[in-house]
């Protein structure tokens, strides 16, 4: 296996601070072999000077040093850059000092004597968390400028494919039928279609068809004349009229009665409608986008939905994947939602431990993004600013992984798998998810490459 040098694989710049020359030298060589750019300092004062003159992504410092100890150095570094990442090294007997330093703003600490793999893991995790925080901050600064397309969060193949479909069909004026489970974001996709079309300066009018009583839905859609029914004291425009030449979004279209379905079909065919109680045809040019979380083909067989209306609506079908089929998007969605909650609660930014994130990634999410948002609201309302696995709702903590072994059997969470077996299967599933790309697998697993390679050898997984 080739060793990657810093020049071959440029990464973060790290400042190592320790008053023992041997320790500085060992850490410098080891981290440089991992691709990091490394400088060293023999004491706190020298470290502070170098930090002031250079840009370091991370500082790895011993706590017990003469002149200026690690805690003092941490305080001074944070004065220069409050966003600096500092990891402290501490002897076994001074963990209390490290915990106190964490409260002062250190990102993490590692106890001596330590395994180099542990140091690498903590460095990688701290840098990853900082990168995620920066990404969220960038999202926050652009939040007002975001289009609906940008709010469709995720980098999975399924989401990339969804965005490609939106871009391709948005310019057309054809009717669209969006299908997807509850909570997948059907209205967000409809808005993205509208904003990416030539109608983006026109009205976007949305209606949840299930929220309007059957006796009023027709008047809501098509408008009504004065005196048509009790309470109709004035002539009122319907949503087709309000949409004009923009976009009309009909969510949960399957809840419309067969009688209203027939009238909707006529409007789509003839491009005209009448007010309830009216006799004048009114032309409309709005694009209609419908959405459903039901199997319309099954409803057609059960004679609960008109086949001809289905064909009229399903000119351009768009299917939104459920969250459980794109679990790699969960960390980015969670980061976005945590930042949103911090703004809403006017509090410090929330952090989440790798263990908690792992549990969220492996939950089934039958309620999709909406359920995930509810969970984030729950844990941020009841917990502190650092969210651990114990802060998650019981159903997530007790969730069983649905990971198959080499025989295609689900054996995680059934009480028969050892911890090592669970880890091996999880690594195999992650590798399968990223098509065998070990760099991407290491990122998803939250470990560095060397740790992953060691695990591959340990579990005799072919490279």
Buried (B, 14 or more C-beta within 10 A) or exposed (E): EEEBEBEEEEBBBBBBBBBEEEBBEBBBEBBBBBBBBBBBBBBBBBBBEBBEEEEBBBBBBBBBBEEBBBBBBBBBBBEEBEEBBBBBBBBEEBEEBBEEBBEEBBBBBBBBEEEBEEBBBBBBBBBBBBEBBEBBEEBBEEBEEEEBBBBBBBEBEBBEEBBEBBEEBBEBEEBBBBBBBEBBBBBBBBBBBBBBBEBBEBBBBBBEBEEBEEEEBBBBBBBBBEEBEEEBEEBBEBBBBEBBEBBBBBBBBBBBBEEBBEBBBBBBEEEEBBBBBBEEEBEBEBBBBBBBBBEBEEBBEEEBBBEEBBEBBBBBEBBBBBBBEBBBBBBBBBBBBBBBBBEEEEEEBBBBBBBBBBBBBBBBBEBBBBBBBBBBBEBBEEBEEEBBBEBBBEEBEEBEBEBBBEEEEBBBBEEEBEEEBBBBBBBBBBBEBBEEEBEBBBBBBBBBBBBBBEBBEEBEBEE
